[in-house]
Amino acid sequence: MGLYFGLATGLRIAYDSNTMSPRKRVRTSDKLRTSEVASVLGISQRTLLRRLAAGIWPEPMRDPENNYRMWRPAEVQQLREELERERQ
């Protein structure tokens, strides 16, 4: 059973060469998902989305293909520092 790797929208996908079914997705981008950002910040995803909707935090750039938020590590660090200031 061999593997074939294809590239799709920033994800590297391993396919079983016999069945051509996806086996594993490996992200190639350094961008974070919204759920990952919430976890790093120690808040719920819902809280993060509420703060974005209220304009408390700036919206990150979005992927032009699927409109998903694309969080850069520097943006996440800024949010973390802001949360630390709020908690003091």
Rosetta silent file (secondary structure, phi, psi, omega in degrees, C-alpha in Angstrom):
SEQUENCE: MGLYFGLATGLRIAYDSNTMSPRKRVRTSDKLRTSEVASVLGISQRTLLRRLAAGIWPEPMRDPENNYRMWRPAEVQQLREELERERQ
SCORE:     score description
SCORE:     0.000 S_00000001
   1 L     0.000  112.015  179.161    0.000    0.000    0.000 S_00000001
   2 L   -97.784  171.581  178.468    1.702    3.172   -1.183 S_00000001
   3 E  -120.998  144.849  175.898    0.900    6.776   -0.520 S_00000001
   4 E  -123.020  132.101 -179.036    0.380    9.597   -2.971 S_00000001
   5 E  -105.694  131.345  175.354    0.583   13.220   -1.793 S_00000001
   6 E  -122.818  159.494 -179.970   -1.537   15.961   -3.309 S_00000001
   7 E  -113.477  126.727  179.575   -1.774   19.621   -2.426 S_00000001
   8 E  -139.644  111.494  173.580   -5.168   21.214   -1.800 S_00000001
   9 L    48.597   54.262  176.258   -5.683   24.702   -0.399 S_00000001
  10 L    80.007   -1.243  178.030   -2.751   24.802    1.989 S_00000001
  11 E  -113.311  137.811  172.693   -3.244   21.221    3.137 S_00000001
  12 E   -97.032  125.921 -175.456   -1.094   18.330    2.129 S_00000001
  13 E  -116.147  128.078  176.456   -3.271   15.250    1.782 S_00000001
  14 E   -91.883  129.829  178.340   -1.925   11.705    1.721 S_00000001
  15 E  -112.802  141.957  171.803   -3.877    9.334   -0.492 S_00000001
  16 E   -70.998  123.379 -174.981   -3.797    5.567   -0.449 S_00000001
  17 L   -67.303  -21.455  179.129   -2.470    4.730   -3.929 S_00000001
  18 L   -79.090  -44.682 -175.627   -4.728    1.673   -4.207 S_00000001
  19 L  -105.082  -13.252 -176.616   -8.037    3.323   -3.347 S_00000001
  20 L    57.344   26.978  176.361   -7.083    7.005   -3.806 S_00000001
  21 L   -92.701  144.683  179.615   -9.000    7.778   -0.616 S_00000001
  22 E   -61.287  137.623 -179.549   -7.651   10.512    1.685 S_00000001
  23 E  -110.347  -41.567 -175.487   -5.630    9.100    4.576 S_00000001
  24 E  -157.454  139.364  176.594   -4.280   12.053    6.509 S_00000001
  25 E  -104.597  132.283  178.501   -4.310   15.819    6.247 S_00000001
  26 E  -125.106  120.026 -178.048   -1.162   17.711    7.134 S_00000001
  27 E   -74.072  136.176  178.737   -1.348   21.495    7.260 S_00000001
  28 L  -105.788   -7.621 -178.071    1.434   23.305    5.421 S_00000001
  29 L   -93.497  153.472  176.666    0.483   26.846    6.475 S_00000001
  30 L   -89.745    0.786  179.669    1.611   28.607    9.648 S_00000001
  31 L   -73.916  149.921 -178.746   -1.845   30.175   10.005 S_00000001
  32 E  -106.409  152.333  173.828   -4.059   29.075   12.899 S_00000001
  33 L   -80.232  159.769  179.871   -7.736   28.141   12.955 S_00000001
  34 H   -59.571  -41.428  179.733  -10.166   30.130   15.080 S_00000001
  35 H   -64.081  -36.309  178.083  -10.638   27.193   17.445 S_00000001
  36 H   -68.313  -39.542  178.864   -6.862   26.914   17.877 S_00000001
  37 H   -62.977  -45.253  178.878   -6.562   30.631   18.608 S_00000001
  38 H   -59.047  -42.676 -179.939   -9.293   30.411   21.250 S_00000001
  39 H   -63.651  -43.726  178.853   -7.518   27.474   22.856 S_00000001
  40 H   -62.157  -38.010 -178.754   -4.178   29.301   22.905 S_00000001
  41 H   -79.646  -14.177 -179.641   -5.849   32.333   24.494 S_00000001
  42 L    77.617   27.962  177.535   -7.655   30.229   27.080 S_00000001
  43 L  -127.409  166.951  178.445  -11.107   31.412   26.019 S_00000001
  44 L   -78.601  158.506  177.411  -13.966   29.718   24.220 S_00000001
  45 H   -62.171  -36.381  179.476  -14.342   30.015   20.480 S_00000001
  46 H   -62.933  -42.056  177.244  -17.701   31.648   21.085 S_00000001
  47 H   -62.498  -43.368  178.725  -16.110   34.364   23.246 S_00000001
  48 H   -60.084  -46.125 -179.465  -13.520   35.012   20.560 S_00000001
  49 H   -66.346  -35.654  176.501  -16.202   35.339   17.886 S_00000001
  50 H   -64.020  -42.033  179.473  -18.273   37.671   20.097 S_00000001
  51 H   -65.379  -36.457  176.706  -15.278   39.962   20.596 S_00000001
  52 H   -66.184  -46.126 -178.182  -14.689   40.039   16.842 S_00000001
  53 H   -63.479  -35.469 -179.181  -18.362   40.795   16.121 S_00000001
  54 H   -78.984   -9.298 -179.600  -18.407   43.593   18.716 S_00000001
  55 L    81.199   11.589  178.183  -15.312   45.174   17.180 S_00000001
  56 L   -68.760  -40.408  176.667  -13.298   44.745   20.382 S_00000001
  57 L  -117.887  146.333 -179.890  -10.642   42.829   18.424 S_00000001
  58 L   -72.988  147.239  176.590   -9.788   43.327   14.761 S_00000001
  59 L   -70.789  138.334  174.028  -10.797   40.714   12.220 S_00000001
  60 L   -77.433  170.856  176.379   -7.884   38.737   10.792 S_00000001
  61 E   -67.064  159.819 -178.120   -7.435   38.362    7.059 S_00000001
  62 E  -117.920  149.072  176.572   -9.557   35.743    5.341 S_00000001
  63 L   -68.360  124.669 -178.085   -8.703   32.994    2.904 S_00000001
  64 L   -65.944  -22.147 -178.124   -9.983   34.136   -0.508 S_00000001
  65 L   -79.603  -39.786 -174.156  -10.973   30.588   -1.484 S_00000001
  66 L  -127.121    0.219  178.508  -13.185   29.657    1.478 S_00000001
  67 L    65.445   15.922  175.556  -13.500   32.889    3.513 S_00000001
  68 L   -73.069  148.710  175.484  -12.088   31.199    6.644 S_00000001
  69 E   -69.007  140.649  179.233  -10.220   33.406    9.080 S_00000001
  70 E  -121.055  101.637 -176.548   -6.447   33.089    8.782 S_00000001
  71 E   -88.462  123.573  174.599   -4.758   33.949   12.081 S_00000001
  72 L   -87.309  149.092  179.889   -1.079   34.828   11.961 S_00000001
  73 H   -55.217  -35.789  179.945    1.012   34.046   15.051 S_00000001
  74 H   -64.930  -38.038  177.633    1.805   37.764   15.533 S_00000001
  75 H   -64.469  -41.829 -179.592   -1.922   38.583   15.704 S_00000001
  76 H   -64.841  -40.138  178.339   -2.476   35.872   18.281 S_00000001
  77 H   -62.541  -40.335  178.108    0.415   37.185   20.374 S_00000001
  78 H   -62.889  -43.045  178.882   -1.115   40.679   20.351 S_00000001
  79 H   -64.288  -39.120  178.855   -4.457   39.296   21.513 S_00000001
  80 H   -62.602  -43.509  178.913   -2.716   37.312   24.247 S_00000001
  81 H   -64.679  -40.302  178.398   -0.934   40.430   25.505 S_00000001
  82 H   -64.078  -41.108  177.251   -4.205   42.385   25.463 S_00000001
  83 H   -62.732  -40.592  178.075   -5.939   39.643   27.461 S_00000001
  84 H   -60.414  -43.023  178.258   -3.121   39.695   30.014 S_00000001
  85 H   -63.706  -40.726  179.085   -3.567   43.455   30.460 S_00000001
  86 H   -63.284  -36.531 -175.345   -7.333   43.001   30.893 S_00000001
  87 H   -77.608  -13.608 -178.920   -6.851   40.311   33.555 S_00000001
  88 L   -84.988    0.000    0.000   -4.567   42.503   35.678 S_00000001
